[in-house]
Amino acid sequence: MDILRIIIAIFIPPLGVFLQEGLGKHFWINVILTLLGYVPGIIHALWIIIKR
C-alpha cells in the first residue's frame, strides 16, 4: 500500500498525505507547500508517507 501512496504523492501530493494522515495539520501544510511550489509539496508528502 505504501508504494501506491508514494506514486499518488508524486502526482498529487495532498492526496497522498490525505490517504496517510486524513484532514489533519499535515494535509493543510502540504496543500500550502504544493501551492507555493510543486516540488516542496512532493518532498513533504514523501516524508510523511515514508516516516510512518
mmJSON file of the N, C-alpha and C atoms, coordinates in Angstrom:
{"data_MODEL":{"atom_site":{
"group_PDB":["ATOM","ATOM","ATOM","ATOM","ATOM","ATOM","ATOM","ATOM","ATOM","ATOM","ATOM","ATOM","ATOM","ATOM","ATOM","ATOM","ATOM","ATOM","ATOM","ATOM","ATOM","ATOM","ATOM","ATOM","ATOM","ATOM","ATOM","ATOM","ATOM","ATOM","ATOM","ATOM","ATOM","ATOM","ATOM","ATOM","ATOM","ATOM","ATOM","ATOM","ATOM","ATOM","ATOM","ATOM","ATOM","ATOM","ATOM","ATOM","ATOM","ATOM","ATOM","ATOM","ATOM","ATOM","ATOM","ATOM","ATOM","ATOM","ATOM","ATOM","ATOM","ATOM","ATOM","ATOM","ATOM","ATOM","ATOM","ATOM","ATOM","ATOM","ATOM","ATOM","ATOM","ATOM","ATOM","ATOM","ATOM","ATOM","ATOM","ATOM","ATOM","ATOM","ATOM","ATOM","ATOM","ATOM","ATOM","ATOM","ATOM","ATOM","ATOM","ATOM","ATOM","ATOM","ATOM","ATOM","ATOM","ATOM","ATOM","ATOM","ATOM","ATOM","ATOM","ATOM","ATOM","ATOM","ATOM","ATOM","ATOM","ATOM","ATOM","ATOM","ATOM","ATOM","ATOM","ATOM","ATOM","ATOM","ATOM","ATOM","ATOM","ATOM","ATOM","ATOM","ATOM","ATOM","ATOM","ATOM","ATOM","ATOM","ATOM","ATOM","ATOM","ATOM","ATOM","ATOM","ATOM","ATOM","ATOM","ATOM","ATOM","ATOM","ATOM","ATOM","ATOM","ATOM","ATOM","ATOM","ATOM","ATOM","ATOM","ATOM","ATOM","ATOM","ATOM","ATOM"],
"id":[1,2,3,4,5,6,7,8,9,10,11,12,13,14,15,16,17,18,19,20,21,22,23,24,25,26,27,28,29,30,31,32,33,34,35,36,37,38,39,40,41,42,43,44,45,46,47,48,49,50,51,52,53,54,55,56,57,58,59,60,61,62,63,64,65,66,67,68,69,70,71,72,73,74,75,76,77,78,79,80,81,82,83,84,85,86,87,88,89,90,91,92,93,94,95,96,97,98,99,100,101,102,103,104,105,106,107,108,109,110,111,112,113,114,115,116,117,118,119,120,121,122,123,124,125,126,127,128,129,130,131,132,133,134,135,136,137,138,139,140,141,142,143,144,145,146,147,148,149,150,151,152,153,154,155,156],
"type_symbol":["N","C","C","N","C","C","N","C","C","N","C","C","N","C","C","N","C","C","N","C","C","N","C","C","N","C","C","N","C","C","N","C","C","N","C","C","N","C","C","N","C","C","N","C","C","N","C","C","N","C","C","N","C","C","N","C","C","N","C","C","N","C","C","N","C","C","N","C","C","N","C","C","N","C","C","N","C","C","N","C","C","N","C","C","N","C","C","N","C","C","N","C","C","N","C","C","N","C","C","N","C","C","N","C","C","N","C","C","N","C","C","N","C","C","N","C","C","N","C","C","N","C","C","N","C","C","N","C","C","N","C","C","N","C","C","N","C","C","N","C","C","N","C","C","N","C","C","N","C","C","N","C","C","N","C","C"],
"label_atom_id":["N","CA","C","N","CA","C","N","CA","C","N","CA","C","N","CA","C","N","CA","C","N","CA","C","N","CA","C","N","CA","C","N","CA","C","N","CA","C","N","CA","C","N","CA","C","N","CA","C","N","CA","C","N","CA","C","N","CA","C","N","CA","C","N","CA","C","N","CA","C","N","CA","C","N","CA","C","N","CA","C","N","CA","C","N","CA","C","N","CA","C","N","CA","C","N","CA","C","N","CA","C","N","CA","C","N","CA","C","N","CA","C","N","CA","C","N","CA","C","N","CA","C","N","CA","C","N","CA","C","N","CA","C","N","CA","C","N","CA","C","N","CA","C","N","CA","C","N","CA","C","N","CA","C","N","CA","C","N","CA","C","N","CA","C","N","CA","C","N","CA","C","N","CA","C","N","CA","C","N","CA","C"],
"label_alt_id":[null,null,null,null,null,null,null,null,null,null,null,null,null,null,null,null,null,null,null,null,null,null,null,null,null,null,null,null,null,null,null,null,null,null,null,null,null,null,null,null,null,null,null,null,null,null,null,null,null,null,null,null,null,null,null,null,null,null,null,null,null,null,null,null,null,null,null,null,null,null,null,null,null,null,null,null,null,null,null,null,null,null,null,null,null,null,null,null,null,null,null,null,null,null,null,null,null,null,null,null,null,null,null,null,null,null,null,null,null,null,null,null,null,null,null,null,null,null,null,null,null,null,null,null,null,null,null,null,null,null,null,null,null,null,null,null,null,null,null,null,null,null,null,null,null,null,null,null,null,null,null,null,null,null,null,null],
"label_comp_id":["MET","MET","MET","ASP","ASP","ASP","ILE","ILE","ILE","LEU","LEU","LEU","ARG","ARG","ARG","ILE","ILE","ILE","ILE","ILE","ILE","ILE","ILE","ILE","ALA","ALA","ALA","ILE","ILE","ILE","PHE","PHE","PHE","ILE","ILE","ILE","PRO","PRO","PRO","PRO","PRO","PRO","LEU","LEU","LEU","GLY","GLY","GLY","VAL","VAL","VAL","PHE","PHE","PHE","LEU","LEU","LEU","GLN","GLN","GLN","GLU","GLU","GLU","GLY","GLY","GLY","LEU","LEU","LEU","GLY","GLY","GLY","LYS","LYS","LYS","HIS","HIS","HIS","PHE","PHE","PHE","TRP","TRP","TRP","ILE","ILE","ILE","ASN","ASN","ASN","VAL","VAL","VAL","ILE","ILE","ILE","LEU","LEU","LEU","THR","THR","THR","LEU","LEU","LEU","LEU","LEU","LEU","GLY","GLY","GLY","TYR","TYR","TYR","VAL","VAL","VAL","PRO","PRO","PRO","GLY","GLY","GLY","ILE","ILE","ILE","ILE","ILE","ILE","HIS","HIS","HIS","ALA","ALA","ALA","LEU","LEU","LEU","TRP","TRP","TRP","ILE","ILE","ILE","ILE","ILE","ILE","ILE","ILE","ILE","LYS","LYS","LYS","ARG","ARG","ARG"],
"label_asym_id":["A","A","A","A","A","A","A","A","A","A","A","A","A","A","A","A","A","A","A","A","A","A","A","A","A","A","A","A","A","A","A","A","A","A","A","A","A","A","A","A","A","A","A","A","A","A","A","A","A","A","A","A","A","A","A","A","A","A","A","A","A","A","A","A","A","A","A","A","A","A","A","A","A","A","A","A","A","A","A","A","A","A","A","A","A","A","A","A","A","A","A","A","A","A","A","A","A","A","A","A","A","A","A","A","A","A","A","A","A","A","A","A","A","A","A","A","A","A","A","A","A","A","A","A","A","A","A","A","A","A","A","A","A","A","A","A","A","A","A","A","A","A","A","A","A","A","A","A","A","A","A","A","A","A","A","A"],
"label_entity_id":["1","1","1","1","1","1","1","1","1","1","1","1","1","1","1","1","1","1","1","1","1","1","1","1","1","1","1","1","1","1","1","1","1","1","1","1","1","1","1","1","1","1","1","1","1","1","1","1","1","1","1","1","1","1","1","1","1","1","1","1","1","1","1","1","1","1","1","1","1","1","1","1","1","1","1","1","1","1","1","1","1","1","1","1","1","1","1","1","1","1","1","1","1","1","1","1","1","1","1","1","1","1","1","1","1","1","1","1","1","1","1","1","1","1","1","1","1","1","1","1","1","1","1","1","1","1","1","1","1","1","1","1","1","1","1","1","1","1","1","1","1","1","1","1","1","1","1","1","1","1","1","1","1","1","1","1"],
"label_seq_id":[1,1,1,2,2,2,3,3,3,4,4,4,5,5,5,6,6,6,7,7,7,8,8,8,9,9,9,10,10,10,11,11,11,12,12,12,13,13,13,14,14,14,15,15,15,16,16,16,17,17,17,18,18,18,19,19,19,20,20,20,21,21,21,22,22,22,23,23,23,24,24,24,25,25,25,26,26,26,27,27,27,28,28,28,29,29,29,30,30,30,31,31,31,32,32,32,33,33,33,34,34,34,35,35,35,36,36,36,37,37,37,38,38,38,39,39,39,40,40,40,41,41,41,42,42,42,43,43,43,44,44,44,45,45,45,46,46,46,47,47,47,48,48,48,49,49,49,50,50,50,51,51,51,52,52,52],
"pdbx_PDB_ins_code":[null,null,null,null,null,null,null,null,null,null,null,null,null,null,null,null,null,null,null,null,null,null,null,null,null,null,null,null,null,null,null,null,null,null,null,null,null,null,null,null,null,null,null,null,null,null,null,null,null,null,null,null,null,null,null,null,null,null,null,null,null,null,null,null,null,null,null,null,null,null,null,null,null,null,null,null,null,null,null,null,null,null,null,null,null,null,null,null,null,null,null,null,null,null,null,null,null,null,null,null,null,null,null,null,null,null,null,null,null,null,null,null,null,null,null,null,null,null,null,null,null,null,null,null,null,null,null,null,null,null,null,null,null,null,null,null,null,null,null,null,null,null,null,null,null,null,null,null,null,null,null,null,null,null,null,null],
"Cartn_x":[0.821,0.0,0.857,2.026,2.886,3.385,3.618,4.067,2.992,1.747,0.642,0.559,0.715,0.692,1.852,3.007,4.167,3.926,3.366,3.065,2.033,0.998,-0.019,0.6,1.514,2.147,2.997,3.554,4.359,3.479,2.291,1.414,0.477,-0.062,-0.983,-0.583,0.377,0.902,-0.142,-1.113,-2.078,-2.915,-3.194,-3.963,-3.162,-1.875,-1.028,-0.992,-0.901,-0.901,-2.273,-3.33,-4.683,-4.893,-4.416,-4.567,-3.788,-2.707,-1.884,-2.388,-2.721,-2.992,-4.438,-5.194,-6.537,-6.46,-7.508,-7.578,-6.955,-5.752,-5.052,-4.171,-3.299,-2.435,-1.448,-0.989,-0.04,-0.667,-1.955,-2.645,-2.644,-2.986,-3.076,-1.7,-0.699,0.668,1.068,0.69,1.045,0.312,-0.927,-1.668,-0.964,-0.566,0.127,1.459,2.222,3.514,3.334,2.308,2.056,1.659,0.893,0.522,1.724,2.641,3.828,4.851,4.864,5.794,5.543,5.461,5.082,6.104,7.381,8.443,8.431,8.282,8.197,6.996,5.904,4.738,5.039,5.767,6.14,7.088,8.074,9.05,8.344,7.464,6.734,5.848,5.152,4.269,5.077,6.2,7.023,7.569,7.96,8.453,7.38,6.16,5.055,4.772,4.765,4.438,5.556,6.787,7.911,8.172,7.923,8.228,7.284,6.141,5.199,5.473],
"Cartn_y":[-1.205,0.0,1.257,1.211,2.394,2.749,1.76,2.041,2.829,2.452,3.171,4.606,4.796,6.15,6.993,6.386,7.121,7.564,6.687,7.047,8.168,8.063,9.119,10.432,10.353,11.559,12.265,11.539,12.172,12.972,12.46,13.148,14.154,13.784,14.665,14.62,15.45,15.373,15.466,16.393,16.451,15.17,14.52,13.273,12.175,12.113,11.136,11.361,12.621,12.938,12.66,12.964,12.694,11.204,10.374,8.932,8.419,9.078,8.657,9.241,10.529,11.245,11.701,11.836,12.409,13.93,14.592,16.056,16.746,16.378,16.982,18.134,18.538,19.682,19.386,18.134,17.803,17.93,17.628,17.795,19.259,20.142,21.562,22.165,21.709,22.148,21.737,20.52,20.042,20.813,21.16,21.96,23.293,23.941,25.232,25.066,24.037,23.808,23.504,22.751,22.431,23.683,24.566,25.811,26.739,26.73,27.58,27.036,25.736,25.101,23.613,23.031,21.63,20.704,20.997,20.137,20.108,21.237,21.147,20.308,20.364,19.534,18.05,17.696,16.298,15.831,16.641,16.266,16.072,16.978,16.863,15.613,15.356,14.181,12.892,12.822,11.615,11.452,12.541,12.477,11.952,12.436,11.992,10.508,10.062,8.663,7.731,8.11,7.226,7.153,8.231,8.224,7.326,6.98,6.117,4.673],
"Cartn_z":[0.0,0.0,0.0,0.641,0.659,-0.737,-1.567,-2.94,-3.681,-3.511,-4.156,-3.643,-2.326,-1.751,-2.261,-2.425,-2.944,-4.375,-5.186,-6.578,-6.626,-5.789,-5.734,-5.257,-4.277,-3.736,-4.775,-5.715,-6.761,-7.717,-8.013,-8.957,-8.288,-7.115,-6.38,-4.903,-4.498,-3.128,-2.016,-2.067,-0.959,-0.825,-1.928,-1.858,-1.167,-1.434,-0.762,0.74,1.155,2.587,3.187,2.46,2.947,3.189,2.279,2.453,3.652,3.995,5.13,6.451,6.466,7.717,7.885,6.824,6.918,6.81,7.26,7.148,8.355,8.692,9.82,9.375,10.294,10.005,8.888,8.76,7.707,6.313,6.211,4.933,4.514,5.446,5.107,4.854,5.593,5.315,3.911,3.527,2.193,1.104,1.345,0.358,0.134,1.217,1.108,0.386,0.754,0.093,-1.394,-1.736,-3.144,-3.919,-3.294,-3.97,-4.141,-3.17,-3.268,-4.262,-4.404,-5.331,-5.332,-6.48,-6.598,-5.934,-6.09,-5.553,-4.018,-3.323,-1.86,-1.384,-2.113,-1.777,-1.919,-2.969,-3.185,-2.083,-1.763,-0.729,0.617,0.971,2.228,2.23,1.14,1.063,1.198,0.502,0.604,2.017,2.643,4.012,4.975,4.819,5.673,5.462,4.223,3.929,4.396,4.171,4.488,5.994,6.723,8.159,8.958,8.442,9.17,8.907],
"occupancy":[1.0,1.0,1.0,1.0,1.0,1.0,1.0,1.0,1.0,1.0,1.0,1.0,1.0,1.0,1.0,1.0,1.0,1.0,1.0,1.0,1.0,1.0,1.0,1.0,1.0,1.0,1.0,1.0,1.0,1.0,1.0,1.0,1.0,1.0,1.0,1.0,1.0,1.0,1.0,1.0,1.0,1.0,1.0,1.0,1.0,1.0,1.0,1.0,1.0,1.0,1.0,1.0,1.0,1.0,1.0,1.0,1.0,1.0,1.0,1.0,1.0,1.0,1.0,1.0,1.0,1.0,1.0,1.0,1.0,1.0,1.0,1.0,1.0,1.0,1.0,1.0,1.0,1.0,1.0,1.0,1.0,1.0,1.0,1.0,1.0,1.0,1.0,1.0,1.0,1.0,1.0,1.0,1.0,1.0,1.0,1.0,1.0,1.0,1.0,1.0,1.0,1.0,1.0,1.0,1.0,1.0,1.0,1.0,1.0,1.0,1.0,1.0,1.0,1.0,1.0,1.0,1.0,1.0,1.0,1.0,1.0,1.0,1.0,1.0,1.0,1.0,1.0,1.0,1.0,1.0,1.0,1.0,1.0,1.0,1.0,1.0,1.0,1.0,1.0,1.0,1.0,1.0,1.0,1.0,1.0,1.0,1.0,1.0,1.0,1.0,1.0,1.0,1.0,1.0,1.0,1.0],
"B_iso_or_equiv":[0.0,0.0,0.0,0.0,0.0,0.0,0.0,0.0,0.0,0.0,0.0,0.0,0.0,0.0,0.0,0.0,0.0,0.0,0.0,0.0,0.0,0.0,0.0,0.0,0.0,0.0,0.0,0.0,0.0,0.0,0.0,0.0,0.0,0.0,0.0,0.0,0.0,0.0,0.0,0.0,0.0,0.0,0.0,0.0,0.0,0.0,0.0,0.0,0.0,0.0,0.0,0.0,0.0,0.0,0.0,0.0,0.0,0.0,0.0,0.0,0.0,0.0,0.0,0.0,0.0,0.0,0.0,0.0,0.0,0.0,0.0,0.0,0.0,0.0,0.0,0.0,0.0,0.0,0.0,0.0,0.0,0.0,0.0,0.0,0.0,0.0,0.0,0.0,0.0,0.0,0.0,0.0,0.0,0.0,0.0,0.0,0.0,0.0,0.0,0.0,0.0,0.0,0.0,0.0,0.0,0.0,0.0,0.0,0.0,0.0,0.0,0.0,0.0,0.0,0.0,0.0,0.0,0.0,0.0,0.0,0.0,0.0,0.0,0.0,0.0,0.0,0.0,0.0,0.0,0.0,0.0,0.0,0.0,0.0,0.0,0.0,0.0,0.0,0.0,0.0,0.0,0.0,0.0,0.0,0.0,0.0,0.0,0.0,0.0,0.0,0.0,0.0,0.0,0.0,0.0,0.0],
"pdbx_formal_charge":[null,null,null,null,null,null,null,null,null,null,null,null,null,null,null,null,null,null,null,null,null,null,null,null,null,null,null,null,null,null,null,null,null,null,null,null,null,null,null,null,null,null,null,null,null,null,null,null,null,null,null,null,null,null,null,null,null,null,null,null,null,null,null,null,null,null,null,null,null,null,null,null,null,null,null,null,null,null,null,null,null,null,null,null,null,null,null,null,null,null,null,null,null,null,null,null,null,null,null,null,null,null,null,null,null,null,null,null,null,null,null,null,null,null,null,null,null,null,null,null,null,null,null,null,null,null,null,null,null,null,null,null,null,null,null,null,null,null,null,null,null,null,null,null,null,null,null,null,null,null,null,null,null,null,null,null],
"auth_seq_id":[1,1,1,2,2,2,3,3,3,4,4,4,5,5,5,6,6,6,7,7,7,8,8,8,9,9,9,10,10,10,11,11,11,12,12,12,13,13,13,14,14,14,15,15,15,16,16,16,17,17,17,18,18,18,19,19,19,20,20,20,21,21,21,22,22,22,23,23,23,24,24,24,25,25,25,26,26,26,27,27,27,28,28,28,29,29,29,30,30,30,31,31,31,32,32,32,33,33,33,34,34,34,35,35,35,36,36,36,37,37,37,38,38,38,39,39,39,40,40,40,41,41,41,42,42,42,43,43,43,44,44,44,45,45,45,46,46,46,47,47,47,48,48,48,49,49,49,50,50,50,51,51,51,52,52,52],
"auth_comp_id":["MET","MET","MET","ASP","ASP","ASP","ILE","ILE","ILE","LEU","LEU","LEU","ARG","ARG","ARG","ILE","ILE","ILE","ILE","ILE","ILE","ILE","ILE","ILE","ALA","ALA","ALA","ILE","ILE","ILE","PHE","PHE","PHE","ILE","ILE","ILE","PRO","PRO","PRO","PRO","PRO","PRO","LEU","LEU","LEU","GLY","GLY","GLY","VAL","VAL","VAL","PHE","PHE","PHE","LEU","LEU","LEU","GLN","GLN","GLN","GLU","GLU","GLU","GLY","GLY","GLY","LEU","LEU","LEU","GLY","GLY","GLY","LYS","LYS","LYS","HIS","HIS","HIS","PHE","PHE","PHE","TRP","TRP","TRP","ILE","ILE","ILE","ASN","ASN","ASN","VAL","VAL","VAL","ILE","ILE","ILE","LEU","LEU","LEU","THR","THR","THR","LEU","LEU","LEU","LEU","LEU","LEU","GLY","GLY","GLY","TYR","TYR","TYR","VAL","VAL","VAL","PRO","PRO","PRO","GLY","GLY","GLY","ILE","ILE","ILE","ILE","ILE","ILE","HIS","HIS","HIS","ALA","ALA","ALA","LEU","LEU","LEU","TRP","TRP","TRP","ILE","ILE","ILE","ILE","ILE","ILE","ILE","ILE","ILE","LYS","LYS","LYS","ARG","ARG","ARG"],
"auth_asym_id":["A","A","A","A","A","A","A","A","A","A","A","A","A","A","A","A","A","A","A","A","A","A","A","A","A","A","A","A","A","A","A","A","A","A","A","A","A","A","A","A","A","A","A","A","A","A","A","A","A","A","A","A","A","A","A","A","A","A","A","A","A","A","A","A","A","A","A","A","A","A","A","A","A","A","A","A","A","A","A","A","A","A","A","A","A","A","A","A","A","A","A","A","A","A","A","A","A","A","A","A","A","A","A","A","A","A","A","A","A","A","A","A","A","A","A","A","A","A","A","A","A","A","A","A","A","A","A","A","A","A","A","A","A","A","A","A","A","A","A","A","A","A","A","A","A","A","A","A","A","A","A","A","A","A","A","A"],
"auth_atom_id":["N","CA","C","N","CA","C","N","CA","C","N","CA","C","N","CA","C","N","CA","C","N","CA","C","N","CA","C","N","CA","C","N","CA","C","N","CA","C","N","CA","C","N","CA","C","N","CA","C","N","CA","C","N","CA","C","N","CA","C","N","CA","C","N","CA","C","N","CA","C","N","CA","C","N","CA","C","N","CA","C","N","CA","C","N","CA","C","N","CA","C","N","CA","C","N","CA","C","N","CA","C","N","CA","C","N","CA","C","N","CA","C","N","CA","C","N","CA","C","N","CA","C","N","CA","C","N","CA","C","N","CA","C","N","CA","C","N","CA","C","N","CA","C","N","CA","C","N","CA","C","N","CA","C","N","CA","C","N","CA","C","N","CA","C","N","CA","C","N","CA","C","N","CA","C","N","CA","C","N","CA","C"],
"pdbx_PDB_model_num":[1,1,1,1,1,1,1,1,1,1,1,1,1,1,1,1,1,1,1,1,1,1,1,1,1,1,1,1,1,1,1,1,1,1,1,1,1,1,1,1,1,1,1,1,1,1,1,1,1,1,1,1,1,1,1,1,1,1,1,1,1,1,1,1,1,1,1,1,1,1,1,1,1,1,1,1,1,1,1,1,1,1,1,1,1,1,1,1,1,1,1,1,1,1,1,1,1,1,1,1,1,1,1,1,1,1,1,1,1,1,1,1,1,1,1,1,1,1,1,1,1,1,1,1,1,1,1,1,1,1,1,1,1,1,1,1,1,1,1,1,1,1,1,1,1,1,1,1,1,1,1,1,1,1,1,1]
}}}
